[in-house]
């Protein structure tokens, strides 16, 4: 069935996007406004977009028309933020910080979350998070009247010590991060514990041998 986005409402386009682009990693963002007030909120329109320079991007909308979310406003003011990744153990606390609190409410306090100091930016990182990235604002790309893509340059990454396999080689015990991802609809999430391995095919091994097609058994 064809869905022609040019003929659909923004809400219906959004529904199709979140129902099909899954699982989506979650950026648990801590930001700080010009008065020093902290804010924490999760966003699942998030990913890494460049390795050199190291850049992450977060899609941030508005609470309602004309009222940007606190995270976007804070980053615009101070040009720095921290992206924390969400583990299974932190899921409930993350969900509390997703509540649409009034402006100025400290979601970290509401969720009783401990923080640790950052080294390059003023917003702290969330202690329970297995991975935290200190970011400086690179650019805000305005996507429309109510949505923007926030691009941040990663200045430093904190990884819990027991999740590092080899510090010299920068090897991380990724499965034991036990991260969660956002799925379809309201309230659905995925664990990252169901894995399979598929090695990349060397160019010398292609094309396939005569009589063997992609997807056939050998």
C-alpha positions in Angstrom: 0.0 0.0 0.0 1.3 3.4 -0.9 1.3 6.2 1.7 1.8 9.5 -0.1 3.1 11.9 2.6 2.3 14.9 0.5 -1.4 14.1 0.9 -1.2 13.2 4.6 -1.3 15.1 7.9 1.9 15.6 9.9 0.4 13.4 12.6 -0.2 10.5 10.3 3.3 10.8 8.7 4.7 10.7 12.2 2.7 7.5 13.1 4.1 5.7 10.0 7.7 6.8 10.8 7.7 5.6 14.4 5.9 2.4 13.5 8.5 1.3 10.9 11.8 2.9 11.9 12.6 0.7 14.9 14.3 0.1 17.2 15.5 3.7 17.7 18.3 4.4 20.2 17.4 6.8 23.0 19.2 10.0 23.8 18.7 10.9 27.4 19.7 14.5 27.3 20.7 16.6 30.2 20.8 20.4 29.5 21.2 23.6 31.5 19.7 27.0 30.8 21.4 30.3 31.2 20.2 30.6 34.8 21.8 27.2 35.7 18.5 25.2 35.9 18.9 21.6 34.8 16.6 19.6 32.5 16.6 16.0 31.5 14.5 14.4 28.8 14.6 11.4 26.4 14.5 11.6 22.6 14.3 8.7 20.2 14.9 10.6 17.0 18.6 10.2 17.6 21.7 8.6 16.2 25.4 9.2 15.4 26.0 10.9 12.0 29.8 11.3 11.7 32.9 9.8 13.1 35.3 12.6 12.0 34.3 14.9 13.5 32.3 12.8 16.0 28.7 14.1 15.7 25.4 13.0 17.1 22.0 14.3 16.1 18.7 14.7 18.0 15.4 15.5 16.5 13.5 17.8 19.0 10.0 19.1 18.6 7.7 21.3 20.6 5.4 20.7 23.6 2.8 22.6 21.6 2.8 25.2 18.8 5.1 28.1 19.6 6.5 26.4 22.8 9.8 24.6 22.0 10.8 21.9 24.4 13.1 23.0 27.3 16.0 20.9 25.9 16.0 22.7 22.6 15.7 26.1 24.3 18.5 25.3 26.8 20.9 24.1 24.1 20.2 27.2 22.0 21.1 29.3 25.1 24.2 27.6 26.4 25.4 25.5 23.4 26.2 22.4 25.4 24.5 19.2 26.6 25.1 15.6 27.6 23.7 12.6 25.9 23.3 9.6 28.2 22.3 6.2 26.9 19.5 4.3 28.5 20.0 0.8 30.0 17.3 -1.6 31.1 18.1 -0.7 34.7 17.4 3.0 34.0 14.2 2.5 32.0 11.8 3.6 34.7 13.8 6.7 35.7 14.0 7.6 32.0 10.2 7.3 31.7 9.7 9.7 34.7 11.8 12.3 33.0 9.6 12.0 29.9 6.6 13.5 31.9 5.5 16.8 30.5 6.4 18.8 33.6 6.0 22.6 33.8 9.0 24.7 32.7 11.7 25.0 35.3 11.0 21.6 37.0 14.1 19.5 37.5 13.3 16.1 36.1 16.5 14.7 37.6 15.2 15.5 41.0 11.7 14.1 40.2 13.3 10.8 39.2 15.7 10.8 42.1 18.7 10.5 39.7 22.2 11.0 40.9 24.6 12.9 38.6 28.3 13.1 38.1 30.3 16.1 36.9 31.3 16.5 33.3 34.8 17.7 32.4 34.2 19.9 29.3 30.6 21.1 29.7 28.5 22.4 32.6 25.5 20.0 32.4 26.2 16.9 34.5 25.9 13.3 33.3 23.5 10.8 34.7 25.3 8.4 37.1 23.1 5.3 36.3 23.8 5.6 32.5 26.4 3.2 31.2 27.6 5.7 28.6 27.5 9.5 28.6 28.7 11.8 25.9 29.6 15.5 26.5 28.6 17.5 23.5 29.0 21.0 22.2 26.4 22.4 19.9 27.5 22.3 16.3 24.4 23.4 14.5 20.6 23.6 14.9 18.9 22.8 11.6 15.4 24.2 11.6 13.1 21.5 9.9 9.9 23.4 10.2 8.0 25.7 12.6 7.9 23.1 15.4 10.9 20.8 14.8 14.6 21.0 14.6 17.7 18.7 14.3 20.2 19.5 17.0 23.7 18.4 15.9 26.3 18.1 18.7 30.1 17.5 18.5 31.1 14.8 21.0 33.9 16.2 23.2 34.2 13.3 25.5 32.6 9.9 26.3 32.3 8.3 29.7 31.9 4.5 29.8 31.5 2.6 33.0 34.8 0.9 33.9 33.3 -2.7 34.1 32.0 -2.4 30.5 35.5 -1.8 28.9 37.1 -4.9 27.5 40.4 -3.3 26.4 41.1 0.4 27.1 44.1 0.6 24.9 42.2 -0.7 21.9 38.9 1.1 22.9 36.9 -2.1 22.9 33.6 -1.9 24.7 31.5 -4.8 26.1 28.5 -3.7 24.0 26.1 -6.5 24.8 26.5 -5.8 28.5 25.5 -2.2 28.1 22.0 -3.7 28.0 20.6 -0.7 26.2 17.0 -0.3 25.3 15.5 1.1 22.1 12.2 2.8 21.3 9.7 0.8 19.3 6.2 1.5 17.8 3.3 3.2 19.4 2.8 4.2 23.0 5.0 2.6 25.6 6.8 0.0 23.5 10.5 -0.6 23.9 13.0 -3.2 22.8 16.0 -4.8 24.5 19.3 -5.2 22.6 20.0 -8.7 24.0 18.7 -10.7 20.9 21.7 -10.6 18.6 23.0 -12.4 15.5 26.3 -12.1 13.7 26.8 -11.7 10.0 30.3 -11.0 8.7 30.8 -8.5 5.8 31.5 -10.2 2.5 35.0 -9.6 1.1 35.1 -8.2 -2.4 37.2 -11.1 -3.5 34.5 -13.5 -2.6 31.9 -11.9 -4.9 30.3 -12.7 -7.3 28.8 -15.8 -5.8 29.8 -19.2 -7.2 27.8 -20.5 -10.1 24.6 -22.1 -9.0 24.4 -20.3 -5.6 22.1 -17.4 -5.2 21.7 -15.0 -2.3 19.6 -16.5 0.5 20.2 -20.1 -0.6 21.7 -22.7 1.7 25.3 -23.9 1.2 
